[in-house]
Amino acid sequence: MVISSEPVWGDAVDQFVQEYDHAIVYADIDQETVLHEGAVRVLANGWVELPTGRLLSPDAVHHIDTQTG
């Protein structure tokens, strides 16, 4: 049996990662609880990665407003 050391999905997962330089991550619909402001990466599995390496669960994030410019 041959076992590859390469991930099964390879680089395909990177196509689903979204990066935003300016975003606001909210925990509620009323936009009263801000979890993070600034750059974020939304991973293919729905987790939100902050520049510090901290991950926010999809269950904790209600929505993300992205800002351009």
Distance bins in CASP14 RR format, pairs under 12 A and 6 or more apart:
PFRMAT RR
TARGET T0000
AUTHOR 0000-0000-0000
RMODE 2
METHOD distances of the structure
MODEL  1
4 10 0 0 0 0 0 1 0 0 0 0 0
6 12 0 0 0 0 0 1 0 0 0 0 0
7 13 1 0 0 1 0 0 0 0 0 0 0
7 14 0 0 0 0 0 1 0 0 0 0 0
9 15 0 0 0 0 1 0 0 0 0 0 0
9 16 0 0 0 0 1 0 0 0 0 0 0
9 17 0 0 0 0 0 1 0 0 0 0 0
9 44 0 0 0 0 1 0 0 0 0 0 0
9 45 0 0 0 0 0 1 0 0 0 0 0
10 16 0 0 0 0 0 1 0 0 0 0 0
10 44 0 0 0 0 0 1 0 0 0 0 0
11 17 0 0 0 0 0 1 0 0 0 0 0
11 44 0 0 0 0 0 1 0 0 0 0 0
12 44 0 0 0 0 1 0 0 0 0 0 0
13 43 0 0 0 0 1 0 0 0 0 0 0
13 44 1 0 1 0 0 0 0 0 0 0 0
13 45 0 0 0 0 1 0 0 0 0 0 0
13 46 0 0 0 0 0 1 0 0 0 0 0
14 41 0 0 0 0 0 1 0 0 0 0 0
14 43 0 0 0 0 1 0 0 0 0 0 0
14 44 0 0 0 0 1 0 0 0 0 0 0
15 43 0 0 0 0 0 1 0 0 0 0 0
15 44 0 0 0 0 1 0 0 0 0 0 0
16 41 0 0 0 0 0 1 0 0 0 0 0
16 42 0 0 0 0 1 0 0 0 0 0 0
16 43 1 0 0 1 0 0 0 0 0 0 0
16 44 1 1 0 0 0 0 0 0 0 0 0
16 45 0 0 0 0 1 0 0 0 0 0 0
16 46 0 0 0 0 1 0 0 0 0 0 0
16 47 0 0 0 0 0 1 0 0 0 0 0
17 40 0 0 0 0 0 1 0 0 0 0 0
17 41 1 0 1 0 0 0 0 0 0 0 0
17 42 1 0 0 1 0 0 0 0 0 0 0
17 43 1 0 1 0 0 0 0 0 0 0 0
17 44 1 0 1 0 0 0 0 0 0 0 0
17 45 0 0 0 0 1 0 0 0 0 0 0
17 46 0 0 0 0 1 0 0 0 0 0 0
17 47 0 0 0 0 0 1 0 0 0 0 0
17 48 0 0 0 0 0 1 0 0 0 0 0
17 49 0 0 0 0 1 0 0 0 0 0 0
18 39 0 0 0 0 0 1 0 0 0 0 0
18 40 0 0 0 0 1 0 0 0 0 0 0
18 41 1 0 0 1 0 0 0 0 0 0 0
18 42 1 0 1 0 0 0 0 0 0 0 0
18 43 0 0 0 0 1 0 0 0 0 0 0
18 44 0 0 0 0 1 0 0 0 0 0 0
18 46 0 0 0 0 1 0 0 0 0 0 0
18 47 0 0 0 0 0 1 0 0 0 0 0
18 48 0 0 0 0 1 0 0 0 0 0 0
18 49 0 0 0 0 0 1 0 0 0 0 0
18 64 0 0 0 0 1 0 0 0 0 0 0
18 66 0 0 0 0 1 0 0 0 0 0 0
19 38 0 0 0 0 0 1 0 0 0 0 0
19 39 1 0 0 1 0 0 0 0 0 0 0
19 40 1 0 0 1 0 0 0 0 0 0 0
19 41 1 0 1 0 0 0 0 0 0 0 0
19 42 1 0 0 1 0 0 0 0 0 0 0
19 43 0 0 0 0 0 1 0 0 0 0 0
19 48 0 0 0 0 0 1 0 0 0 0 0
19 49 0 0 0 0 1 0 0 0 0 0 0
19 50 0 0 0 0 0 1 0 0 0 0 0
19 51 0 0 0 0 0 1 0 0 0 0 0
19 64 0 0 0 0 0 1 0 0 0 0 0
19 66 0 0 0 0 0 1 0 0 0 0 0
20 36 0 0 0 0 0 1 0 0 0 0 0
20 37 0 0 0 0 0 1 0 0 0 0 0
20 38 1 0 0 1 0 0 0 0 0 0 0
20 39 1 0 0 1 0 0 0 0 0 0 0
20 40 1 0 1 0 0 0 0 0 0 0 0
20 41 1 0 0 1 0 0 0 0 0 0 0
20 42 1 0 0 1 0 0 0 0 0 0 0
20 48 0 0 0 0 1 0 0 0 0 0 0
20 49 0 0 0 0 0 1 0 0 0 0 0
20 50 0 0 0 0 0 1 0 0 0 0 0
20 51 0 0 0 0 0 1 0 0 0 0 0
20 64 1 0 0 1 0 0 0 0 0 0 0
20 65 0 0 0 0 1 0 0 0 0 0 0
20 66 1 0 1 0 0 0 0 0 0 0 0
20 67 0 0 0 0 1 0 0 0 0 0 0
20 68 0 0 0 0 1 0 0 0 0 0 0
20 69 0 0 0 0 0 1 0 0 0 0 0
21 37 0 0 0 0 0 1 0 0 0 0 0
21 38 1 0 0 1 0 0 0 0 0 0 0
21 39 1 0 1 0 0 0 0 0 0 0 0
21 40 0 0 0 0 1 0 0 0 0 0 0
21 41 0 0 0 0 0 1 0 0 0 0 0
21 51 0 0 0 0 0 1 0 0 0 0 0
21 66 0 0 0 0 1 0 0 0 0 0 0
21 67 0 0 0 0 1 0 0 0 0 0 0
21 68 0 0 0 0 1 0 0 0 0 0 0
21 69 0 0 0 0 1 0 0 0 0 0 0
22 36 0 0 0 0 0 1 0 0 0 0 0
22 37 0 0 0 0 1 0 0 0 0 0 0
22 38 1 0 1 0 0 0 0 0 0 0 0
22 39 1 0 0 1 0 0 0 0 0 0 0
22 40 0 0 0 0 1 0 0 0 0 0 0
22 64 0 0 0 0 0 1 0 0 0 0 0
22 65 0 0 0 0 1 0 0 0 0 0 0
22 66 1 0 0 1 0 0 0 0 0 0 0
22 67 1 0 1 0 0 0 0 0 0 0 0
22 68 1 0 0 1 0 0 0 0 0 0 0
22 69 1 0 0 1 0 0 0 0 0 0 0
23 34 0 0 0 0 0 1 0 0 0 0 0
23 35 0 0 0 0 0 1 0 0 0 0 0
23 36 1 0 0 1 0 0 0 0 0 0 0
23 37 1 0 0 1 0 0 0 0 0 0 0
23 38 1 0 1 0 0 0 0 0 0 0 0
23 39 1 0 0 1 0 0 0 0 0 0 0
23 40 1 0 1 0 0 0 0 0 0 0 0
23 41 0 0 0 0 1 0 0 0 0 0 0
23 42 0 0 0 0 1 0 0 0 0 0 0
23 48 0 0 0 0 1 0 0 0 0 0 0
23 49 0 0 0 0 0 1 0 0 0 0 0
23 50 0 0 0 0 0 1 0 0 0 0 0
23 51 0 0 0 0 0 1 0 0 0 0 0
23 56 0 0 0 0 0 1 0 0 0 0 0
23 61 0 0 0 0 0 1 0 0 0 0 0
23 63 0 0 0 0 0 1 0 0 0 0 0
23 64 1 0 1 0 0 0 0 0 0 0 0
23 65 1 0 0 1 0 0 0 0 0 0 0
23 66 1 0 1 0 0 0 0 0 0 0 0
23 67 1 0 0 1 0 0 0 0 0 0 0
23 68 0 0 0 0 0 1 0 0 0 0 0
23 69 0 0 0 0 0 1 0 0 0 0 0
24 31 0 0 0 0 1 0 0 0 0 0 0
24 32 0 0 0 0 0 1 0 0 0 0 0
24 33 0 0 0 0 0 1 0 0 0 0 0
24 34 1 0 0 1 0 0 0 0 0 0 0
24 35 0 0 0 0 1 0 0 0 0 0 0
24 36 1 0 0 1 0 0 0 0 0 0 0
24 37 1 0 1 0 0 0 0 0 0 0 0
24 38 1 0 0 1 0 0 0 0 0 0 0
24 39 0 0 0 0 0 1 0 0 0 0 0
24 40 0 0 0 0 1 0 0 0 0 0 0
24 48 0 0 0 0 0 1 0 0 0 0 0
24 61 0 0 0 0 0 1 0 0 0 0 0
24 62 0 0 0 0 0 1 0 0 0 0 0
24 63 0 0 0 0 1 0 0 0 0 0 0
24 64 1 0 0 1 0 0 0 0 0 0 0
24 65 1 0 1 0 0 0 0 0 0 0 0
24 66 0 0 0 0 1 0 0 0 0 0 0
24 67 1 0 0 1 0 0 0 0 0 0 0
25 31 0 0 0 0 0 1 0 0 0 0 0
25 33 0 0 0 0 1 0 0 0 0 0 0
25 34 1 0 0 1 0 0 0 0 0 0 0
25 35 1 0 1 0 0 0 0 0 0 0 0
25 36 1 0 1 0 0 0 0 0 0 0 0
25 37 1 0 0 1 0 0 0 0 0 0 0
25 38 0 0 0 0 1 0 0 0 0 0 0
25 39 0 0 0 0 0 1 0 0 0 0 0
25 40 1 0 0 1 0 0 0 0 0 0 0
25 41 0 0 0 0 0 1 0 0 0 0 0
25 42 0 0 0 0 1 0 0 0 0 0 0
25 47 0 0 0 0 0 1 0 0 0 0 0
25 48 1 0 0 1 0 0 0 0 0 0 0
25 49 0 0 0 0 0 1 0 0 0 0 0
25 50 0 0 0 0 1 0 0 0 0 0 0
25 54 0 0 0 0 0 1 0 0 0 0 0
25 55 0 0 0 0 0 1 0 0 0 0 0
25 56 1 0 0 1 0 0 0 0 0 0 0
25 57 0 0 0 0 0 1 0 0 0 0 0
25 58 0 0 0 0 0 1 0 0 0 0 0
25 60 0 0 0 0 1 0 0 0 0 0 0
25 61 1 0 1 0 0 0 0 0 0 0 0
25 62 0 0 0 0 1 0 0 0 0 0 0
25 63 0 0 0 0 1 0 0 0 0 0 0
25 64 1 0 1 0 0 0 0 0 0 0 0
25 65 0 0 0 0 1 0 0 0 0 0 0
25 66 0 0 0 0 0 1 0 0 0 0 0
25 67 0 0 0 0 0 1 0 0 0 0 0
26 32 0 0 0 0 1 0 0 0 0 0 0
26 33 1 0 0 1 0 0 0 0 0 0 0
26 34 1 0 0 1 0 0 0 0 0 0 0
26 35 1 0 0 1 0 0 0 0 0 0 0
26 36 0 0 0 0 1 0 0 0 0 0 0
26 37 0 0 0 0 0 1 0 0 0 0 0
26 40 0 0 0 0 0 1 0 0 0 0 0
26 48 0 0 0 0 0 1 0 0 0 0 0
26 56 0 0 0 0 0 1 0 0 0 0 0
26 60 0 0 0 0 0 1 0 0 0 0 0
26 61 1 0 0 1 0 0 0 0 0 0 0
26 62 1 0 1 0 0 0 0 0 0 0 0
26 63 1 0 1 0 0 0 0 0 0 0 0
26 64 1 0 0 1 0 0 0 0 0 0 0
26 65 1 0 0 1 0 0 0 0 0 0 0
26 66 0 0 0 0 0 1 0 0 0 0 0
27 33 1 0 1 0 0 0 0 0 0 0 0
27 34 1 0 0 1 0 0 0 0 0 0 0
27 35 1 0 1 0 0 0 0 0 0 0 0
27 36 0 0 0 0 1 0 0 0 0 0 0
27 48 0 0 0 0 0 1 0 0 0 0 0
27 56 0 0 0 0 1 0 0 0 0 0 0
27 57 0 0 0 0 0 1 0 0 0 0 0
27 58 0 0 0 0 0 1 0 0 0 0 0
27 59 0 0 0 0 0 1 0 0 0 0 0
27 60 1 0 0 1 0 0 0 0 0 0 0
27 61 1 0 0 1 0 0 0 0 0 0 0
27 62 1 0 1 0 0 0 0 0 0 0 0
27 63 0 0 0 0 1 0 0 0 0 0 0
27 64 0 0 0 0 0 1 0 0 0 0 0
28 34 0 0 0 0 1 0 0 0 0 0 0
28 35 0 0 0 0 1 0 0 0 0 0 0
28 60 0 0 0 0 0 1 0 0 0 0 0
28 61 0 0 0 0 0 1 0 0 0 0 0
28 62 1 0 1 0 0 0 0 0 0 0 0
28 63 0 0 0 0 1 0 0 0 0 0 0
29 61 0 0 0 0 0 1 0 0 0 0 0
29 62 1 0 1 0 0 0 0 0 0 0 0
29 63 1 0 0 1 0 0 0 0 0 0 0
30 62 0 0 0 0 1 0 0 0 0 0 0
30 63 0 0 0 0 0 1 0 0 0 0 0
31 37 0 0 0 0 0 1 0 0 0 0 0
31 62 0 0 0 0 1 0 0 0 0 0 0
31 63 0 0 0 0 1 0 0 0 0 0 0
31 64 0 0 0 0 0 1 0 0 0 0 0
31 65 0 0 0 0 1 0 0 0 0 0 0
32 62 0 0 0 0 0 1 0 0 0 0 0
33 60 0 0 0 0 1 0 0 0 0 0 0
33 61 0 0 0 0 0 1 0 0 0 0 0
33 62 0 0 0 0 1 0 0 0 0 0 0
33 63 0 0 0 0 0 1 0 0 0 0 0
34 56 0 0 0 0 0 1 0 0 0 0 0
34 61 0 0 0 0 0 1 0 0 0 0 0
34 62 0 0 0 0 0 1 0 0 0 0 0
34 63 0 0 0 0 0 1 0 0 0 0 0
34 64 0 0 0 0 0 1 0 0 0 0 0
34 65 0 0 0 0 1 0 0 0 0 0 0
35 48 0 0 0 0 1 0 0 0 0 0 0
35 50 0 0 0 0 1 0 0 0 0 0 0
35 54 0 0 0 0 0 1 0 0 0 0 0
35 55 0 0 0 0 0 1 0 0 0 0 0
35 56 1 0 0 1 0 0 0 0 0 0 0
35 57 0 0 0 0 0 1 0 0 0 0 0
35 59 0 0 0 0 0 1 0 0 0 0 0
35 60 1 0 0 1 0 0 0 0 0 0 0
35 61 1 0 0 1 0 0 0 0 0 0 0
35 62 0 0 0 0 1 0 0 0 0 0 0
35 63 0 0 0 0 0 1 0 0 0 0 0
35 64 0 0 0 0 1 0 0 0 0 0 0
35 65 0 0 0 0 0 1 0 0 0 0 0
36 42 0 0 0 0 0 1 0 0 0 0 0
36 48 1 0 0 1 0 0 0 0 0 0 0
36 49 0 0 0 0 0 1 0 0 0 0 0
36 50 1 0 1 0 0 0 0 0 0 0 0
36 51 0 0 0 0 1 0 0 0 0 0 0
36 52 0 0 0 0 1 0 0 0 0 0 0
36 53 0 0 0 0 0 1 0 0 0 0 0
36 54 0 0 0 0 1 0 0 0 0 0 0
36 55 0 0 0 0 0 1 0 0 0 0 0
36 56 1 0 0 1 0 0 0 0 0 0 0
36 60 0 0 0 0 0 1 0 0 0 0 0
36 61 0 0 0 0 1 0 0 0 0 0 0
36 64 0 0 0 0 1 0 0 0 0 0 0
36 65 0 0 0 0 0 1 0 0 0 0 0
37 50 0 0 0 0 0 1 0 0 0 0 0
37 51 0 0 0 0 0 1 0 0 0 0 0
37 64 0 0 0 0 0 1 0 0 0 0 0
37 65 0 0 0 0 1 0 0 0 0 0 0
37 66 0 0 0 0 0 1 0 0 0 0 0
37 67 0 0 0 0 1 0 0 0 0 0 0
38 48 0 0 0 0 0 1 0 0 0 0 0
38 50 0 0 0 0 1 0 0 0 0 0 0
38 51 1 0 0 1 0 0 0 0 0 0 0
38 52 0 0 0 0 0 1 0 0 0 0 0
38 64 0 0 0 0 0 1 0 0 0 0 0
38 65 0 0 0 0 0 1 0 0 0 0 0
38 66 0 0 0 0 0 1 0 0 0 0 0
38 67 0 0 0 0 1 0 0 0 0 0 0
39 48 0 0 0 0 0 1 0 0 0 0 0
39 49 0 0 0 0 1 0 0 0 0 0 0
39 50 1 0 0 1 0 0 0 0 0 0 0
39 51 1 0 1 0 0 0 0 0 0 0 0
39 52 0 0 0 0 0 1 0 0 0 0 0
39 53 0 0 0 0 0 1 0 0 0 0 0
39 64 0 0 0 0 0 1 0 0 0 0 0
39 66 0 0 0 0 0 1 0 0 0 0 0
39 67 0 0 0 0 0 1 0 0 0 0 0
40 46 0 0 0 0 0 1 0 0 0 0 0
40 47 0 0 0 0 0 1 0 0 0 0 0
40 48 1 0 1 0 0 0 0 0 0 0 0
40 49 1 0 0 1 0 0 0 0 0 0 0
40 50 1 0 0 1 0 0 0 0 0 0 0
40 51 1 0 0 1 0 0 0 0 0 0 0
40 52 0 0 0 0 0 1 0 0 0 0 0
40 53 0 0 0 0 0 1 0 0 0 0 0
40 54 0 0 0 0 0 1 0 0 0 0 0
40 55 0 0 0 0 0 1 0 0 0 0 0
40 56 0 0 0 0 1 0 0 0 0 0 0
40 61 0 0 0 0 1 0 0 0 0 0 0
40 64 1 0 0 1 0 0 0 0 0 0 0
40 65 0 0 0 0 0 1 0 0 0 0 0
40 66 0 0 0 0 1 0 0 0 0 0 0
40 67 0 0 0 0 0 1 0 0 0 0 0
41 47 0 0 0 0 1 0 0 0 0 0 0
41 48 1 0 0 1 0 0 0 0 0 0 0
41 49 1 0 1 0 0 0 0 0 0 0 0
41 50 0 0 0 0 1 0 0 0 0 0 0
41 51 0 0 0 0 1 0 0 0 0 0 0
41 52 0 0 0 0 0 1 0 0 0 0 0
41 53 0 0 0 0 1 0 0 0 0 0 0
41 54 0 0 0 0 0 1 0 0 0 0 0
41 55 0 0 0 0 1 0 0 0 0 0 0
41 56 0 0 0 0 0 1 0 0 0 0 0
41 64 0 0 0 0 0 1 0 0 0 0 0
42 48 1 0 1 0 0 0 0 0 0 0 0
42 49 1 0 0 1 0 0 0 0 0 0 0
42 50 0 0 0 0 0 1 0 0 0 0 0
42 55 0 0 0 0 0 1 0 0 0 0 0
42 56 0 0 0 0 1 0 0 0 0 0 0
42 58 0 0 0 0 1 0 0 0 0 0 0
42 61 0 0 0 0 1 0 0 0 0 0 0
42 63 0 0 0 0 0 1 0 0 0 0 0
42 64 1 0 0 1 0 0 0 0 0 0 0
42 66 0 0 0 0 1 0 0 0 0 0 0
43 49 1 0 1 0 0 0 0 0 0 0 0
43 50 0 0 0 0 0 1 0 0 0 0 0
43 53 0 0 0 0 0 1 0 0 0 0 0
43 55 0 0 0 0 1 0 0 0 0 0 0
43 56 0 0 0 0 0 1 0 0 0 0 0
43 57 0 0 0 0 0 1 0 0 0 0 0
43 58 0 0 0 0 1 0 0 0 0 0 0
43 61 0 0 0 0 0 1 0 0 0 0 0
44 58 0 0 0 0 0 1 0 0 0 0 0
45 55 0 0 0 0 1 0 0 0 0 0 0
45 57 0 0 0 0 0 1 0 0 0 0 0
45 58 1 0 0 1 0 0 0 0 0 0 0
46 55 0 0 0 0 1 0 0 0 0 0 0
46 56 0 0 0 0 1 0 0 0 0 0 0
46 57 0 0 0 0 1 0 0 0 0 0 0
46 58 1 0 1 0 0 0 0 0 0 0 0
46 59 0 0 0 0 0 1 0 0 0 0 0
46 60 0 0 0 0 0 1 0 0 0 0 0
46 61 0 0 0 0 1 0 0 0 0 0 0
46 64 0 0 0 0 0 1 0 0 0 0 0
47 53 0 0 0 0 0 1 0 0 0 0 0
47 54 0 0 0 0 0 1 0 0 0 0 0
47 55 1 0 1 0 0 0 0 0 0 0 0
47 56 1 0 0 1 0 0 0 0 0 0 0
47 57 1 0 0 1 0 0 0 0 0 0 0
47 58 1 0 0 1 0 0 0 0 0 0 0
47 59 0 0 0 0 1 0 0 0 0 0 0
47 60 0 0 0 0 1 0 0 0 0 0 0
47 61 0 0 0 0 1 0 0 0 0 0 0
48 54 0 0 0 0 1 0 0 0 0 0 0
48 55 1 0 0 1 0 0 0 0 0 0 0
48 56 1 0 1 0 0 0 0 0 0 0 0
48 57 0 0 0 0 1 0 0 0 0 0 0
48 58 1 0 0 1 0 0 0 0 0 0 0
48 59 0 0 0 0 0 1 0 0 0 0 0
48 60 0 0 0 0 1 0 0 0 0 0 0
48 61 1 0 1 0 0 0 0 0 0 0 0
48 62 0 0 0 0 0 1 0 0 0 0 0
48 63 0 0 0 0 0 1 0 0 0 0 0
48 64 1 0 0 1 0 0 0 0 0 0 0
49 55 1 0 1 0 0 0 0 0 0 0 0
49 56 1 0 0 1 0 0 0 0 0 0 0
49 57 0 0 0 0 0 1 0 0 0 0 0
49 58 0 0 0 0 0 1 0 0 0 0 0
49 61 0 0 0 0 0 1 0 0 0 0 0
50 56 1 0 0 1 0 0 0 0 0 0 0
50 60 0 0 0 0 0 1 0 0 0 0 0
50 61 0 0 0 0 0 1 0 0 0 0 0
50 64 0 0 0 0 0 1 0 0 0 0 0
54 60 0 0 0 0 0 1 0 0 0 0 0
55 61 0 0 0 0 0 1 0 0 0 0 0
56 62 0 0 0 0 0 1 0 0 0 0 0
56 64 0 0 0 0 1 0 0 0 0 0 0
58 64 0 0 0 0 0 1 0 0 0 0 0
END
